[in-house]
Amino acid sequence: MRVDLFDFDLPEENIALRPASPRDAARMLVVRPGGTPVISDRAVRDLPSLLREGDALVFNDTRVIPAQLEGQRVREGGSELPVSATLHMRAGPERWKAFARPGKRIKVGDRILFGHSGDACLLGTLNATVEAKGEGGEITLLFDLSGPALDEAIMTVGHIPLPPYIADKRPEDERDREDYQTIYAREQGAVAAPTAGLHFTPELFAALGEAGIERHFVTLHVGAGTFLPVKADDTSEHRMHAEIGHVSSDTAERLNAVRKRGGRIVSVGTTSLRLLESATAEDGTINPWSGSTDIFITPGYRFRAVDILMTNFHLPKSTLFMLVSAFSGLETMRGAYEHAIGTGYRFYSYGDASLLFRDPE
């Protein structure tokens, strides 16, 4: 499909730079596709009344790490170059794949010293060697530290990698360390937050429990590739970056039981949806699953696992707007986004939510 079919105009004032407070006070646009789509304005805290007893919410429990590293490339002869690297996927105990700037000036074998002003490694630096180069500024970093020692050093010298549409307007601060993390984040490894989950509070969890709505957790470590624009003219020419995920056997069994008794699977976020769809067989059976996925969902995709999707509002021409268009229909979503922009919904990571029902077609 042509990528320009997923374009739309978004005023700057619709981009949220801070989350709603409290989190579940955010607005939520409910979209029910069909012959005549029904769009209604609600709030996130209304979620229990919009679902049914026996439905199951599926959350991504990944935890954002401070994966933005700033450092200096050093070469023999004293040649130094400021380098910014965003870690996006772990490749081993001492290896990370990263997007680096300026990517073209970095070569295999270069040494990069990160965190000059920090206290990691007791020397104020975290050192790495460029082991490999890929496309689009991607490199593989081989760190001098490994395992938990490397994790601790990254926590010390790294910064929260705010999405570009926020970072371009203000610097990261201490509030972001809490705001850009879900209340149920557990498994370290994400570069970006599963942002639909940012809306949940202990009070909302309690209300969902009282309504008989189950909660289940999967893990997909969101990579920096989620921020990359689609530069191709046709969706068939775009390559997704892989992300690491896990669905436990217990979670798969419980979700299959939900479907068997007539309950609906409600994915909290596109990351949970992409992982569930990767783990689900043609017959709709959700299987235990572990590994990397680069699933790219565009209109025409037949959904196997997810019935309802809760998600934030996405960038024009992004893979995520393509995904929601596949889920609820392109024309339905274009109309929903036009309504959202016109009525002042807040977009992107810190913005408002939508609750999308799957297009029956």
C-alpha positions as CSV (number, residue, x, y, z in Angstrom):
1,M,0.0,0.0,0.0
2,R,1.1,3.6,-0.6
3,V,2.5,5.1,2.6
4,D,0.9,8.5,1.8
5,L,-2.5,6.9,2.5
6,F,-1.6,7.0,6.2
7,D,-0.6,10.7,6.2
8,F,-2.6,13.4,8.0
9,D,-2.0,16.9,9.4
10,L,-1.3,17.2,13.1
11,P,-1.0,20.7,14.7
12,E,1.9,21.2,17.2
13,E,-0.5,22.0,20.0
14,N,-2.0,18.5,19.9
15,I,1.4,17.0,21.0
16,A,1.5,16.2,24.7
17,L,4.8,17.1,26.5
18,R,3.6,15.8,29.9
19,P,1.1,13.1,31.0
20,A,-2.3,13.7,32.5
21,S,-2.5,13.8,36.2
22,P,-3.7,11.5,37.6
23,R,-2.8,9.1,34.8
24,D,-6.3,7.7,34.4
25,A,-7.8,11.2,34.0
26,A,-6.7,11.1,30.4
27,R,-9.3,11.3,27.7
28,M,-10.1,8.1,25.7
29,L,-11.7,7.9,22.3
30,V,-13.8,4.8,21.8
31,V,-14.1,3.6,18.2
32,R,-16.5,0.9,17.1
33,P,-16.2,0.1,13.4
34,G,-19.0,-1.2,11.3
35,G,-21.2,0.0,8.5
36,T,-21.6,3.3,10.3
37,P,-18.6,3.6,12.7
38,V,-19.5,4.9,16.2
39,I,-17.1,7.2,17.9
40,S,-17.6,8.4,21.5
41,D,-15.6,10.6,23.9
42,R,-14.8,8.9,27.3
43,A,-12.0,8.9,29.9
44,V,-9.5,6.2,30.7
45,R,-11.1,5.7,34.1
46,D,-14.3,4.6,32.3
47,L,-12.6,1.5,31.0
48,P,-14.3,-1.0,33.4
49,S,-17.7,0.0,32.2
50,L,-16.7,-0.4,28.5
51,L,-15.6,-4.0,28.9
52,R,-17.4,-7.1,30.1
53,E,-16.9,-9.5,33.0
54,G,-14.7,-12.3,31.8
55,D,-12.7,-10.1,29.4
56,A,-8.9,-10.1,29.8
57,L,-6.5,-7.2,29.6
58,V,-3.0,-8.1,28.4
59,F,-0.2,-5.7,29.5
60,N,3.5,-5.5,28.4
61,D,5.5,-5.5,31.7
62,T,8.8,-4.4,30.1
63,R,10.7,-1.8,32.0
64,V,12.4,1.2,30.3
65,I,16.1,1.5,30.9
66,P,18.1,4.8,30.5
67,A,19.3,3.7,27.1
68,Q,20.5,7.0,25.7
69,L,24.2,7.2,26.0
70,E,26.4,10.2,25.3
71,G,30.2,9.8,24.8
72,Q,33.3,10.4,22.8
73,R,34.9,8.3,20.0
74,V,38.6,8.1,20.6
75,R,41.3,7.0,18.1
76,E,45.0,6.8,18.1
77,G,46.4,10.2,17.5
78,G,43.9,11.9,19.6
79,S,41.0,12.1,17.2
80,E,37.8,12.6,19.2
81,L,34.2,12.8,18.1
82,P,31.0,13.4,20.2
83,V,28.8,10.3,19.8
84,S,25.2,9.8,20.8
85,A,24.0,6.2,20.9
86,T,20.5,4.8,21.6
87,L,20.6,1.2,22.7
88,H,17.7,-0.7,21.1
89,M,18.2,-4.5,21.4
90,R,20.5,-6.6,23.6
91,A,22.6,-9.1,21.6
92,G,24.4,-10.8,24.4
93,P,25.7,-10.3,28.0
94,E,28.1,-7.6,26.8
95,R,26.6,-6.6,23.5
96,W,23.9,-4.1,22.4
97,K,22.7,-3.0,19.0
98,A,22.3,0.7,18.9
99,F,21.5,3.6,16.7
100,A,24.4,6.0,16.6
101,R,24.9,9.6,15.5
102,P,26.9,10.6,13.5
103,G,26.6,7.1,12.1
104,K,28.6,7.6,8.9
105,R,31.7,8.7,10.8
106,I,31.9,5.7,13.1
107,K,33.9,2.7,12.0
108,V,34.3,-0.9,13.1
109,G,37.0,-1.0,15.7
110,D,36.4,2.5,17.1
111,R,36.5,2.9,20.8
112,I,33.7,5.0,22.4
113,L,33.9,6.3,26.0
114,F,30.4,6.9,27.5
115,G,29.5,8.8,30.6
116,H,32.5,11.1,31.2
117,S,30.6,13.0,33.9
118,G,29.2,9.9,35.6
119,D,30.8,7.5,38.1
120,A,30.2,4.1,36.4
121,C,33.1,1.7,36.5
122,L,34.6,3.9,39.3
123,L,36.3,5.8,36.5
124,G,33.5,8.0,35.2
125,T,33.3,6.2,31.9
126,L,31.6,3.2,30.3
127,N,33.8,1.9,27.5
128,A,32.8,0.0,24.3
129,T,34.2,-1.1,21.0
130,V,32.2,-0.8,17.7
131,E,32.0,-4.5,16.7
132,A,29.8,-4.1,13.6
133,K,27.9,-1.6,11.4
134,G,24.5,-2.0,9.8
135,E,22.2,0.2,7.9
136,G,20.7,3.5,8.9
137,G,23.3,4.3,11.6
138,E,22.9,1.0,13.4
139,I,26.0,-0.4,15.1
140,T,26.8,-3.2,17.5
141,L,28.6,-2.2,20.7
142,L,30.9,-4.6,22.5
143,F,31.2,-3.2,26.1
144,D,34.1,-3.8,28.4
145,L,31.5,-4.8,31.1
146,S,29.1,-7.7,31.0
147,G,25.8,-8.9,32.5
148,P,24.7,-7.2,35.8
149,A,27.8,-5.0,35.9
150,L,27.0,-3.6,32.5
151,D,23.3,-3.1,33.5
152,E,24.4,-1.1,36.6
153,A,26.7,1.1,34.5
154,I,24.0,1.8,32.0
155,M,21.6,2.8,34.8
156,T,24.3,5.2,36.1
157,V,25.4,7.0,32.9
158,G,22.4,6.6,30.7
159,H,19.4,8.9,30.1
160,I,15.8,8.1,29.4
161,P,15.4,8.2,25.6
162,L,12.4,10.4,25.2
163,P,10.7,10.2,21.8
164,P,12.1,12.8,19.4
165,Y,8.8,14.7,19.3
166,I,9.2,15.4,23.0
167,A,13.0,15.6,23.2
168,D,13.0,18.2,20.5
169,K,10.9,20.5,22.6
170,R,12.3,20.1,26.1
171,P,15.1,18.2,27.8
172,E,14.6,15.0,29.9
173,D,14.3,15.6,33.6
174,E,13.8,13.7,36.8
175,R,10.0,13.6,36.4
176,D,10.4,11.5,33.2
177,R,12.1,8.7,35.2
178,E,8.7,8.1,36.8
179,D,6.3,9.4,34.2
180,Y,7.8,7.3,31.4
181,Q,7.4,4.0,33.3
182,T,4.2,2.0,33.8
183,I,3.2,1.1,37.4
184,Y,3.7,-2.6,36.6
185,A,7.0,-2.4,34.8
186,R,9.2,-5.3,35.8
187,E,11.4,-6.8,33.1
188,Q,14.4,-4.5,32.3
189,G,15.2,-4.0,28.7
190,A,12.9,-1.5,26.9
191,V,14.2,1.6,25.1
192,A,10.7,3.1,24.8
193,A,7.7,2.7,27.1
194,P,4.6,0.7,26.1
195,T,2.7,4.0,26.3
196,A,-0.9,2.8,26.5
197,G,0.1,1.3,29.9
198,L,1.1,4.7,31.2
199,H,-2.6,5.5,31.8
200,F,-3.1,2.8,34.5
201,T,-3.2,3.5,38.3
202,P,-3.7,1.3,41.3
203,E,-7.2,2.7,41.6
204,L,-8.1,1.7,38.0
205,F,-6.6,-1.8,38.6
206,A,-8.9,-2.2,41.6
207,A,-11.9,-1.1,39.6
208,L,-11.1,-3.5,36.8
209,G,-10.8,-6.3,39.4
210,E,-14.2,-5.5,40.9
211,A,-15.7,-5.6,37.4
212,G,-14.4,-9.2,36.9
213,I,-11.9,-8.2,34.2
214,E,-8.7,-10.3,34.3
215,R,-5.1,-8.9,34.0
216,H,-2.3,-10.8,32.3
217,F,1.3,-9.9,31.4
218,V,3.6,-10.5,28.5
219,T,7.0,-9.0,27.8
220,L,8.2,-7.2,24.7
221,H,11.3,-5.1,25.0
222,V,10.4,-2.1,22.9
223,G,13.3,-0.9,20.7
224,A,14.3,2.5,19.3
225,G,13.1,1.3,15.9
226,T,9.6,2.3,17.1
227,F,10.6,5.9,16.6
228,L,12.0,5.5,13.1
229,P,9.9,7.1,10.3
230,V,8.8,5.1,7.3
231,K,10.9,6.4,4.4
232,A,9.7,4.0,1.7
233,D,6.9,5.0,-0.7
234,D,5.2,1.7,-0.3
235,T,4.6,-0.4,2.8
236,S,6.1,-3.5,1.1
237,E,9.5,-1.8,1.0
238,H,9.7,-1.0,4.7
239,R,11.8,-3.2,7.1
240,M,10.8,-3.5,10.7
241,H,13.5,-3.7,13.4
242,A,13.2,-6.8,15.5
243,E,12.3,-6.8,19.2
244,I,12.7,-9.5,21.9
245,G,9.6,-10.8,23.6
246,H,8.2,-13.6,25.8
247,V,4.8,-15.2,26.4
248,S,4.9,-17.7,29.2
249,S,3.1,-21.1,29.0
250,D,0.9,-20.1,32.0
251,T,-0.2,-16.8,30.3
252,A,-0.9,-18.6,27.0
253,E,-3.0,-21.2,28.8
254,R,-5.0,-18.6,30.7
255,L,-5.7,-16.5,27.6
256,N,-6.8,-19.5,25.6
257,A,-9.2,-20.3,28.5
258,V,-10.6,-16.7,28.3
259,R,-11.3,-17.2,24.5
260,K,-12.9,-20.6,25.1
261,R,-15.5,-19.3,27.5
262,G,-16.4,-16.3,25.3
263,G,-14.2,-13.6,26.9
264,R,-12.4,-11.1,24.8
265,I,-8.7,-10.4,24.6
266,V,-8.0,-6.7,25.2
267,S,-4.4,-5.7,24.3
268,V,-3.0,-2.7,26.2
269,G,-0.8,-1.2,23.6
270,T,0.5,-2.1,20.1
271,T,3.5,-3.9,21.6
272,S,1.3,-6.4,23.5
273,L,-0.7,-6.9,20.3
274,R,2.3,-7.5,18.1
275,L,3.7,-10.0,20.5
276,L,0.4,-11.9,20.9
277,E,-0.1,-12.0,17.1
278,S,3.4,-13.4,16.8
279,A,2.6,-16.1,19.3
280,T,-0.8,-17.1,17.9
281,A,-1.3,-20.0,15.4
282,E,-3.6,-19.8,12.4
283,D,-6.4,-21.5,14.3
284,G,-6.3,-18.8,17.0
285,T,-4.5,-20.8,19.7
286,I,-2.0,-18.6,21.7
287,N,1.2,-20.5,22.2
288,P,4.1,-20.1,24.6
289,W,6.6,-18.0,22.8
290,S,10.1,-16.5,23.2
291,G,12.4,-14.8,20.7
292,S,12.5,-11.8,18.4
293,T,9.7,-10.5,16.2
294,D,9.6,-8.1,13.4
295,I,6.0,-8.5,12.5
296,F,4.7,-5.6,10.4
297,I,0.9,-5.2,10.4
298,T,-0.9,-3.3,7.7
299,P,-4.4,-3.3,6.3
300,G,-5.3,-6.7,5.0
301,Y,-3.8,-8.5,7.9
302,R,-6.1,-11.1,9.6
303,F,-5.9,-10.8,13.4
304,R,-5.8,-14.1,15.3
305,A,-5.6,-13.2,19.0
306,V,-6.8,-9.6,19.8
307,D,-10.4,-8.4,19.9
308,I,-10.0,-4.9,21.4
309,L,-6.9,-2.6,21.4
310,M,-6.2,0.2,23.8
311,T,-3.5,2.5,22.4
312,N,-2.4,6.1,22.2
313,F,-2.5,8.3,19.1
314,H,0.3,7.8,16.7
315,L,2.5,9.7,14.2
316,P,1.4,10.3,10.6
317,K,2.7,7.7,8.1
318,S,4.0,5.6,11.1
319,T,3.9,1.8,11.3
320,L,1.7,2.2,14.3
321,F,-1.0,4.2,12.5
322,M,-0.8,1.5,9.8
323,L,-1.4,-1.1,12.5
324,V,-4.5,0.6,14.0
325,S,-5.8,1.1,10.5
326,A,-5.5,-2.6,9.9
327,F,-7.3,-3.3,13.2
328,S,-10.3,-0.9,12.8
329,G,-10.2,0.1,9.1
330,L,-8.3,2.9,7.4
331,E,-11.3,5.1,6.7
332,T,-12.6,4.6,10.2
333,M,-9.3,5.6,11.7
334,R,-8.9,8.6,9.5
335,G,-12.3,9.8,10.7
336,A,-11.4,9.0,14.3
337,Y,-8.1,10.9,14.1
338,E,-9.9,13.9,12.4
339,H,-12.3,13.9,15.3
340,A,-9.5,13.6,17.9
341,I,-7.5,16.5,16.4
342,G,-10.5,18.7,16.1
343,T,-11.6,18.2,19.7
344,G,-8.2,18.6,21.2
345,Y,-7.1,15.1,22.1
346,R,-3.4,15.0,23.1
347,F,-1.2,12.8,20.9
348,Y,1.8,10.5,21.3
349,S,3.6,9.0,24.3
350,Y,2.2,11.3,27.0
351,G,-1.1,11.9,25.2
352,D,-4.6,10.5,25.5
353,A,-5.8,7.0,24.7
354,S,-8.1,5.3,22.3
355,L,-10.1,2.1,22.7
356,L,-10.5,0.4,19.4
357,F,-12.8,-2.5,18.6
358,R,-11.7,-4.8,15.7
359,D,-13.3,-4.2,12.4
360,P,-15.7,-7.2,11.8
361,E,-14.7,-7.2,8.1
